[in-house]
């Protein structure tokens, strides 16, 4: 895991695509890119991609994406 290291711009773009179009949870995406799940969560929050309700295992993609 690359904790504390900055993700490359191409990696961020790929994470955004996965968050928008693929049914993978944050931990799985993080494992794929070798980063922490909190980095993936921060990208999700910054770009307002997935909206989580009370249940973290279910989400909807934001209409603005």
DRENDRENKE-818030 format. One record per residue (C-alpha): residue in three letters; x, y, z. Coordinates in pm, whole numbers. Layout:
BEGIN
<node residu="ALA" X="X" Y="Y" Z="Z"/>
...
END
This chain:
BEGIN
<node residu="UNK" X="0" Y="0" Z="0"/>
<node residu="UNK" X="129" Y="347" Z="-87"/>
<node residu="UNK" X="2" Y="528" Z="218"/>
<node residu="UNK" X="86" Y="897" Z="221"/>
<node residu="UNK" X="207" Y="909" Z="-140"/>
<node residu="UNK" X="43" Y="1130" Z="-396"/>
<node residu="UNK" X="-154" Y="962" Z="-672"/>
<node residu="UNK" X="-64" Y="1044" Z="-1030"/>
<node residu="UNK" X="-323" Y="1245" Z="-1229"/>
<node residu="UNK" X="-388" Y="944" Z="-1455"/>
<node residu="UNK" X="-455" Y="728" Z="-1151"/>
<node residu="UNK" X="-705" Y="982" Z="-1017"/>
<node residu="UNK" X="-885" Y="986" Z="-1353"/>
<node residu="UNK" X="-905" Y="606" Z="-1354"/>
<node residu="UNK" X="-1039" Y="604" Z="-998"/>
<node residu="UNK" X="-1306" Y="858" Z="-1098"/>
<node residu="UNK" X="-1412" Y="633" Z="-1387"/>
<node residu="UNK" X="-1434" Y="331" Z="-1157"/>
<node residu="UNK" X="-1639" Y="525" Z="-903"/>
<node residu="UNK" X="-1881" Y="640" Z="-1174"/>
<node residu="UNK" X="-1926" Y="328" Z="-1382"/>
<node residu="UNK" X="-1811" Y="16" Z="-1197"/>
<node residu="UNK" X="-1977" Y="-161" Z="-907"/>
<node residu="UNK" X="-1667" Y="-184" Z="-686"/>
<node residu="UNK" X="-1647" Y="-72" Z="-326"/>
<node residu="UNK" X="-1389" Y="181" Z="-209"/>
<node residu="UNK" X="-1162" Y="-78" Z="-49"/>
<node residu="UNK" X="-1144" Y="-284" Z="-368"/>
<node residu="UNK" X="-1059" Y="23" Z="-576"/>
<node residu="UNK" X="-794" Y="120" Z="-321"/>
<node residu="UNK" X="-637" Y="-226" Z="-334"/>
<node residu="UNK" X="-628" Y="-210" Z="-712"/>
<node residu="UNK" X="-433" Y="118" Z="-704"/>
<node residu="UNK" X="-222" Y="39" Z="-399"/>
<node residu="UNK" X="-352" Y="330" Z="-194"/>
<node residu="UNK" X="-564" Y="372" Z="117"/>
<node residu="UNK" X="-943" Y="360" Z="96"/>
<node residu="UNK" X="-952" Y="705" Z="255"/>
<node residu="UNK" X="-776" Y="846" Z="-54"/>
<node residu="UNK" X="-1046" Y="695" Z="-274"/>
<node residu="UNK" X="-1313" Y="832" Z="-40"/>
<node residu="UNK" X="-1152" Y="1178" Z="-60"/>
<node residu="UNK" X="-1161" Y="1165" Z="-442"/>
<node residu="UNK" X="-1525" Y="1060" Z="-427"/>
<node residu="UNK" X="-1607" Y="1348" Z="-195"/>
<node residu="UNK" X="-1406" Y="1608" Z="-391"/>
<node residu="UNK" X="-1572" Y="1522" Z="-722"/>
<node residu="UNK" X="-1912" Y="1440" Z="-566"/>
<node residu="UNK" X="-1945" Y="1110" Z="-754"/>
<node residu="UNK" X="-2121" Y="859" Z="-529"/>
<node residu="UNK" X="-2390" Y="946" Z="-279"/>
<node residu="UNK" X="-2409" Y="711" Z="17"/>
<node residu="UNK" X="-2721" Y="695" Z="225"/>
<node residu="UNK" X="-2738" Y="535" Z="567"/>
<node residu="UNK" X="-2611" Y="207" Z="424"/>
<node residu="UNK" X="-2245" Y="219" Z="315"/>
<node residu="UNK" X="-2283" Y="-92" Z="100"/>
<node residu="UNK" X="-2529" Y="84" Z="-132"/>
<node residu="UNK" X="-2481" Y="408" Z="-323"/>
<node residu="UNK" X="-2616" Y="608" Z="-613"/>
<node residu="UNK" X="-2413" Y="802" Z="-865"/>
<node residu="UNK" X="-2464" Y="1175" Z="-849"/>
<node residu="UNK" X="-2675" Y="1319" Z="-1132"/>
<node residu="UNK" X="-2417" Y="1594" Z="-1190"/>
<node residu="UNK" X="-2153" Y="1341" Z="-1306"/>
END
